[in-house]
């Protein structure tokens, strides 16, 4: 293999690792924001969580619905939860 190909493959590998680490940190931040005292942060976190369907996210949304008192945010979370449950089976 020539050195350009090796450098390209190494760059792709490093990029994938860095991307994975950043995504994990982002997921953690948004999950914490879901239980924030600020409604706008919670709405933003719901938007993010809606794009990450998993069994763990479904459990998190169940906990969130038990906790959330704001009607608009509850309705949004219920819609997201129904969609995820249908998608995951």
N, CA, C and O atoms as a GROMACS GRO file, in nm:
protein
  356
    1UNK      N    1   0.084  -0.119   0.000
    1UNK     CA    2   0.000   0.000   0.000
    1UNK      C    3   0.088   0.124   0.000
    1UNK      O    4   0.192   0.129   0.064
    2UNK      N    5   0.043   0.222  -0.072
    2UNK     CA    6   0.125   0.343  -0.068
    2UNK      C    7   0.088   0.428   0.053
    2UNK      O    8  -0.016   0.407   0.115
    3UNK      N    9   0.171   0.523   0.084
    3UNK     CA   10   0.155   0.601   0.208
    3UNK      C   11   0.030   0.688   0.208
    3UNK      O   12  -0.026   0.714   0.315
    4UNK      N   13  -0.014   0.733   0.092
    4UNK     CA   14  -0.136   0.815   0.086
    4UNK      C   15  -0.258   0.735   0.130
    4UNK      O   16  -0.342   0.785   0.204
    5UNK      N   17  -0.266   0.612   0.085
    5UNK     CA   18  -0.379   0.527   0.122
    5UNK      C   19  -0.376   0.497   0.272
    5UNK      O   20  -0.479   0.499   0.338
    6UNK      N   21  -0.257   0.469   0.324
    6UNK     CA   22  -0.243   0.444   0.468
    6UNK      C   23  -0.285   0.566   0.548
    6UNK      O   24  -0.356   0.553   0.648
    7UNK      N   25  -0.242   0.684   0.506
    7UNK     CA   26  -0.279   0.807   0.576
    7UNK      C   27  -0.430   0.831   0.569
    7UNK      O   28  -0.490   0.873   0.667
    8UNK      N   29  -0.489   0.804   0.454
    8UNK     CA   30  -0.633   0.820   0.438
    8UNK      C   31  -0.709   0.725   0.530
    8UNK      O   32  -0.803   0.767   0.598
    9UNK      N   33  -0.670   0.600   0.534
    9UNK     CA   34  -0.735   0.502   0.621
    9UNK      C   35  -0.718   0.538   0.769
    9UNK      O   36  -0.811   0.523   0.848
   10UNK      N   37  -0.599   0.584   0.805
   10UNK     CA   38  -0.576   0.626   0.944
   10UNK      C   39  -0.665   0.746   0.978
   10UNK      O   40  -0.721   0.752   1.088
   11UNK      N   41  -0.677   0.839   0.887
   11UNK     CA   42  -0.762   0.957   0.909
   11UNK      C   43  -0.908   0.919   0.925
   11UNK      O   44  -0.978   0.973   1.011
   12UNK      N   45  -0.954   0.826   0.844
   12UNK     CA   46  -1.092   0.779   0.854
   12UNK      C   47  -1.115   0.710   0.988
   12UNK      O   48  -1.218   0.731   1.053
   13UNK      N   49  -1.019   0.629   1.030
   13UNK     CA   50  -1.031   0.560   1.160
   13UNK      C   51  -1.035   0.657   1.276
   13UNK      O   52  -1.119   0.644   1.366
   14UNK      N   53  -0.945   0.754   1.276
   14UNK     CA   54  -0.943   0.855   1.383
   14UNK      C   55  -1.072   0.936   1.381
   14UNK      O   56  -1.128   0.966   1.486
   15UNK      N   57  -1.119   0.972   1.263
   15UNK     CA   58  -1.244   1.047   1.251
   15UNK      C   59  -1.363   0.971   1.306
   15UNK      O   60  -1.450   1.028   1.372
   16UNK      N   61  -1.367   0.841   1.280
   16UNK     CA   62  -1.477   0.758   1.331
   16UNK      C   63  -1.473   0.751   1.483
   16UNK      O   64  -1.577   0.758   1.549
   17UNK      N   65  -1.355   0.736   1.539
   17UNK     CA   66  -1.342   0.729   1.685
   17UNK      C   67  -1.383   0.861   1.750
   17UNK      O   68  -1.458   0.862   1.847
   18UNK      N   69  -1.334   0.972   1.696
   18UNK     CA   70  -1.368   1.103   1.751
   18UNK      C   71  -1.518   1.128   1.736
   18UNK      O   72  -1.582   1.180   1.829
   19UNK      N   73  -1.576   1.092   1.623
   19UNK     CA   74  -1.719   1.109   1.602
   19UNK      C   75  -1.802   1.030   1.702
   19UNK      O   76  -1.903   1.080   1.751
   20UNK      N   77  -1.761   0.909   1.731
   20UNK     CA   78  -1.831   0.826   1.828
   20UNK      C   79  -1.825   0.888   1.967
   20UNK      O   80  -1.926   0.892   2.038
   21UNK      N   81  -1.709   0.936   2.007
   21UNK     CA   82  -1.695   0.999   2.139
   21UNK      C   83  -1.780   1.124   2.151
   21UNK      O   84  -1.844   1.146   2.254
   22UNK      N   85  -1.780   1.207   2.048
   22UNK     CA   86  -1.860   1.329   2.051
   22UNK      C   87  -2.009   1.295   2.057
   22UNK      O   88  -2.084   1.360   2.130
   23UNK      N   89  -2.052   1.195   1.982
   23UNK     CA   90  -2.193   1.154   1.984
   23UNK      C   91  -2.234   1.105   2.122
   23UNK      O   92  -2.343   1.138   2.169
   24UNK      N   93  -2.150   1.028   2.188
   24UNK     CA   94  -2.182   0.978   2.322
   24UNK      C   95  -2.195   1.093   2.421
   24UNK      O   96  -2.285   1.092   2.505
   25UNK      N   97  -2.107   1.191   2.414
   25UNK     CA   98  -2.116   1.307   2.503
   25UNK      C   99  -2.243   1.386   2.476
   25UNK      O  100  -2.309   1.432   2.568
   26UNK      N  101  -2.277   1.400   2.349
   26UNK     CA  102  -2.396   1.474   2.311
   26UNK      C  103  -2.522   1.405   2.363
   26UNK      O  104  -2.613   1.472   2.413
   27UNK      N  105  -2.528   1.274   2.351
   27UNK     CA  106  -2.643   1.199   2.400
   27UNK      C  107  -2.657   1.220   2.551
   27UNK      O  108  -2.768   1.241   2.600
   28UNK      N  109  -2.547   1.213   2.623
   28UNK     CA  110  -2.551   1.234   2.768
   28UNK      C  111  -2.602   1.372   2.805
   28UNK      O  112  -2.682   1.386   2.897
   29UNK      N  113  -2.556   1.473   2.734
   29UNK     CA  114  -2.601   1.610   2.762
   29UNK      C  115  -2.750   1.626   2.737
   29UNK      O  116  -2.820   1.689   2.816
   30UNK      N  117  -2.798   1.569   2.627
   30UNK     CA  118  -2.940   1.584   2.595
   30UNK      C  119  -3.028   1.506   2.692
   30UNK      O  120  -3.138   1.550   2.725
   31UNK      N  121  -2.981   1.392   2.738
   31UNK     CA  122  -3.059   1.318   2.837
   31UNK      C  123  -3.068   1.395   2.967
   31UNK      O  124  -3.173   1.394   3.032
   32UNK      N  125  -2.961   1.461   3.006
   32UNK     CA  126  -2.966   1.544   3.126
   32UNK      C  127  -3.059   1.663   3.105
   32UNK      O  128  -3.133   1.700   3.196
   33UNK      N  129  -3.058   1.722   2.987
   33UNK     CA  130  -3.142   1.838   2.957
   33UNK      C  131  -3.290   1.801   2.955
   33UNK      O  132  -3.375   1.888   2.973
   34UNK      N  133  -3.321   1.676   2.934
   34UNK     CA  134  -3.460   1.632   2.933
   34UNK      C  135  -3.527   1.659   3.068
   34UNK      O  136  -3.649   1.679   3.073
   35UNK      N  137  -3.451   1.659   3.175
   35UNK     CA  138  -3.505   1.684   3.308
   35UNK      C  139  -3.462   1.820   3.363
   35UNK      O  140  -3.458   1.841   3.484
   36UNK      N  141  -3.432   1.912   3.272
   36UNK     CA  142  -3.391   2.047   3.309
   36UNK      C  143  -3.510   2.124   3.367
   36UNK      O  144  -3.626   2.090   3.342
   37UNK      N  145  -3.482   2.228   3.444
   37UNK     CA  146  -3.588   2.315   3.496
   37UNK      C  147  -3.642   2.407   3.387
   37UNK      O  148  -3.749   2.465   3.402
   38UNK      N  149  -3.569   2.420   3.278
   38UNK     CA  150  -3.608   2.510   3.169
   38UNK      C  151  -3.687   2.436   3.061
   38UNK      O  152  -3.635   2.342   3.001
   39UNK      N  153  -3.812   2.478   3.036
   39UNK     CA  154  -3.895   2.410   2.936
   39UNK      C  155  -3.835   2.409   2.795
   39UNK      O  156  -3.849   2.310   2.723
   40UNK      N  157  -3.769   2.517   2.755
   40UNK     CA  158  -3.711   2.522   2.620
   40UNK      C  159  -3.600   2.419   2.604
   40UNK      O  160  -3.585   2.359   2.498
   41UNK      N  161  -3.522   2.399   2.708
   41UNK     CA  162  -3.418   2.295   2.704
   41UNK      C  163  -3.480   2.156   2.692
   41UNK      O  164  -3.432   2.070   2.619
   42UNK      N  165  -3.590   2.137   2.766
   42UNK     CA  166  -3.658   2.007   2.760
   42UNK      C  167  -3.714   1.982   2.620
   42UNK      O  168  -3.706   1.871   2.568
   43UNK      N  169  -3.770   2.087   2.560
   43UNK     CA  170  -3.823   2.074   2.424
   43UNK      C  171  -3.712   2.039   2.326
   43UNK      O  172  -3.729   1.953   2.240
   44UNK      N  173  -3.599   2.105   2.339
   44UNK     CA  174  -3.484   2.077   2.254
   44UNK      C  175  -3.435   1.933   2.274
   44UNK      O  176  -3.404   1.863   2.178
   45UNK      N  177  -3.430   1.890   2.399
   45UNK     CA  178  -3.386   1.753   2.429
   45UNK      C  179  -3.483   1.651   2.371
   45UNK      O  180  -3.441   1.546   2.323
   46UNK      N  181  -3.613   1.681   2.374
   46UNK     CA  182  -3.711   1.590   2.313
   46UNK      C  183  -3.687   1.578   2.163
   46UNK      O  184  -3.697   1.469   2.106
   47UNK      N  185  -3.655   1.689   2.100
   47UNK     CA  186  -3.625   1.686   1.956
   47UNK      C  187  -3.506   1.597   1.926
   47UNK      O  188  -3.507   1.523   1.828
   48UNK      N  189  -3.405   1.605   2.010
   48UNK     CA  190  -3.287   1.521   1.988
   48UNK      C  191  -3.319   1.374   2.014
   48UNK      O  192  -3.286   1.287   1.934
   49UNK      N  193  -3.384   1.349   2.127
   49UNK     CA  194  -3.416   1.211   2.166
   49UNK      C  195  -3.506   1.144   2.062
   49UNK      O  196  -3.498   1.023   2.041
   50UNK      N  197  -3.591   1.223   1.997
   50UNK     CA  198  -3.682   1.164   1.897
   50UNK      C  199  -3.607   1.105   1.779
   50UNK      O  200  -3.661   1.021   1.707
   51UNK      N  201  -3.483   1.147   1.758
   51UNK     CA  202  -3.403   1.095   1.646
   51UNK      C  203  -3.316   0.977   1.685
   51UNK      O  204  -3.239   0.927   1.603
   52UNK      N  205  -3.327   0.932   1.810
   52UNK     CA  206  -3.243   0.822   1.859
   52UNK      C  207  -3.333   0.710   1.912
   52UNK      O  208  -3.338   0.688   2.033
   53UNK      N  209  -3.403   0.637   1.823
   53UNK     CA  210  -3.493   0.532   1.872
   53UNK      C  211  -3.416   0.412   1.926
   53UNK      O  212  -3.332   0.354   1.858
   54UNK      N  213  -3.447   0.376   2.050
   54UNK     CA  214  -3.388   0.258   2.112
   54UNK      C  215  -3.474   0.219   2.231
   54UNK      O  216  -3.558   0.297   2.276
   55UNK      N  217  -3.454   0.099   2.280
   55UNK     CA  218  -3.528   0.053   2.397
   55UNK      C  219  -3.496   0.143   2.517
   55UNK      O  220  -3.584   0.176   2.596
   56UNK      N  221  -3.370   0.182   2.529
   56UNK     CA  222  -3.329   0.270   2.639
   56UNK      C  223  -3.399   0.405   2.631
   56UNK      O  224  -3.439   0.461   2.733
   57UNK      N  225  -3.416   0.458   2.510
   57UNK     CA  226  -3.483   0.586   2.493
   57UNK      C  227  -3.631   0.574   2.529
   57UNK      O  228  -3.688   0.666   2.587
   58UNK      N  229  -3.693   0.461   2.495
   58UNK     CA  230  -3.833   0.438   2.531
   58UNK      C  231  -3.848   0.439   2.684
   58UNK      O  232  -3.940   0.501   2.737
   59UNK      N  233  -3.758   0.373   2.753
   59UNK     CA  234  -3.762   0.372   2.900
   59UNK      C  235  -3.743   0.513   2.955
   59UNK      O  236  -3.811   0.554   3.049
   60UNK      N  237  -3.650   0.586   2.896
   60UNK     CA  238  -3.624   0.723   2.939
   60UNK      C  239  -3.749   0.809   2.920
   60UNK      O  240  -3.783   0.890   3.007
   61UNK      N  241  -3.818   0.794   2.808
   61UNK     CA  242  -3.940   0.871   2.783
   61UNK      C  243  -4.051   0.835   2.880
   61UNK      O  244  -4.129   0.922   2.920
   62UNK      N  245  -4.061   0.708   2.918
   62UNK     CA  246  -4.159   0.669   3.019
   62UNK      C  247  -4.131   0.742   3.151
   62UNK      O  248  -4.223   0.794   3.214
   63UNK      N  249  -4.005   0.746   3.191
   63UNK     CA  250  -3.967   0.818   3.313
   63UNK      C  251  -3.997   0.967   3.299
   63UNK      O  252  -4.047   1.031   3.392
   64UNK      N  253  -3.966   1.021   3.182
   64UNK     CA  254  -3.990   1.163   3.157
   64UNK      C  255  -4.139   1.196   3.167
   64UNK      O  256  -4.176   1.297   3.226
   65UNK      N  257  -4.224   1.112   3.109
   65UNK     CA  258  -4.368   1.137   3.114
   65UNK      C  259  -4.422   1.133   3.257
   65UNK      O  260  -4.516   1.206   3.290
   66UNK      N  261  -4.364   1.050   3.340
   66UNK     CA  262  -4.403   1.047   3.481
   66UNK      C  263  -4.364   1.177   3.550
   66UNK      O  264  -4.435   1.224   3.640
   67UNK      N  265  -4.253   1.234   3.510
   67UNK     CA  266  -4.198   1.354   3.574
   67UNK      C  267  -4.258   1.484   3.519
   67UNK      O  268  -4.284   1.576   3.596
   68UNK      N  269  -4.279   1.493   3.388
   68UNK     CA  270  -4.317   1.618   3.321
   68UNK      C  271  -4.458   1.663   3.359
   68UNK      O  272  -4.551   1.582   3.364
   69UNK      N  273  -4.474   1.793   3.387
   69UNK     CA  274  -4.604   1.850   3.423
   69UNK      C  275  -4.658   1.945   3.315
   69UNK      O  276  -4.778   1.975   3.314
   70UNK      N  277  -4.574   1.991   3.226
   70UNK     CA  278  -4.616   2.087   3.123
   70UNK      C  279  -4.695   2.012   3.015
   70UNK      O  280  -4.641   1.920   2.953
   71UNK      N  281  -4.823   2.051   2.990
   71UNK     CA  282  -4.908   1.975   2.896
   71UNK      C  283  -4.852   1.964   2.754
   71UNK      O  284  -4.858   1.857   2.693
   72UNK      N  285  -4.797   2.073   2.701
   72UNK     CA  286  -4.746   2.069   2.564
   72UNK      C  287  -4.627   1.974   2.552
   72UNK      O  288  -4.616   1.898   2.455
   73UNK      N  289  -4.539   1.978   2.650
   73UNK     CA  290  -4.422   1.890   2.647
   73UNK      C  291  -4.464   1.744   2.668
   73UNK      O  292  -4.405   1.653   2.609
   74UNK      N  293  -4.565   1.722   2.752
   74UNK     CA  294  -4.615   1.585   2.772
   74UNK      C  295  -4.672   1.529   2.641
   74UNK      O  296  -4.644   1.415   2.604
   75UNK      N  297  -4.752   1.610   2.571
   75UNK     CA  298  -4.811   1.564   2.444
   75UNK      C  299  -4.701   1.531   2.343
   75UNK      O  300  -4.708   1.430   2.273
   76UNK      N  301  -4.601   1.617   2.336
   76UNK     CA  302  -4.489   1.594   2.242
   76UNK      C  303  -4.418   1.464   2.276
   76UNK      O  304  -4.388   1.384   2.188
   77UNK      N  305  -4.390   1.443   2.404
   77UNK     CA  306  -4.322   1.321   2.447
   77UNK      C  307  -4.408   1.198   2.420
   77UNK      O  308  -4.356   1.093   2.380
   78UNK      N  309  -4.539   1.209   2.440
   78UNK     CA  310  -4.629   1.096   2.413
   78UNK      C  311  -4.627   1.059   2.265
   78UNK      O  312  -4.624   0.941   2.230
   79UNK      N  313  -4.629   1.160   2.177
   79UNK     CA  314  -4.624   1.133   2.032
   79UNK      C  315  -4.493   1.064   1.995
   79UNK      O  316  -4.492   0.967   1.919
   80UNK      N  317  -4.383   1.115   2.048
   80UNK     CA  318  -4.252   1.055   2.020
   80UNK      C  319  -4.248   0.911   2.069
   80UNK      O  320  -4.201   0.822   1.999
   81UNK      N  321  -4.299   0.888   2.190
   81UNK     CA  322  -4.299   0.755   2.249
   81UNK      C  323  -4.383   0.658   2.166
   81UNK      O  324  -4.339   0.546   2.139
   82UNK      N  325  -4.502   0.700   2.124
   82UNK     CA  326  -4.586   0.613   2.040
   82UNK      C  327  -4.516   0.576   1.910
   82UNK      O  328  -4.518   0.461   1.867
   83UNK      N  329  -4.452   0.676   1.848
   83UNK     CA  330  -4.380   0.651   1.722
   83UNK      C  331  -4.266   0.553   1.742
   83UNK      O  332  -4.246   0.462   1.661
   84UNK      N  333  -4.191   0.571   1.851
   84UNK     CA  334  -4.077   0.482   1.878
   84UNK      C  335  -4.124   0.340   1.907
   84UNK      O  336  -4.066   0.244   1.857
   85UNK      N  337  -4.228   0.328   1.988
   85UNK     CA  338  -4.278   0.194   2.021
   85UNK      C  339  -4.328   0.122   1.895
   85UNK      O  340  -4.306   0.002   1.880
   86UNK      N  341  -4.394   0.196   1.806
   86UNK     CA  342  -4.440   0.135   1.681
   86UNK      C  343  -4.321   0.094   1.593
   86UNK      O  344  -4.323  -0.012   1.530
   87UNK      N  345  -4.219   0.177   1.590
   87UNK     CA  346  -4.102   0.148   1.507
   87UNK      C  347  -4.022   0.030   1.561
   87UNK      O  348  -3.974  -0.054   1.484
   88UNK      N  349  -4.008   0.024   1.694
   88UNK     CA  350  -3.928  -0.083   1.754
   88UNK      C  351  -4.006  -0.213   1.769
   88UNK      O  352  -3.948  -0.319   1.793
   89UNK      N  353  -4.137  -0.206   1.753
   89UNK     CA  354  -4.219  -0.328   1.759
   89UNK      C  355  -4.263  -0.352   1.894
   89UNK      O  356  -4.333  -0.450   1.919
   0.00000   0.00000   0.00000
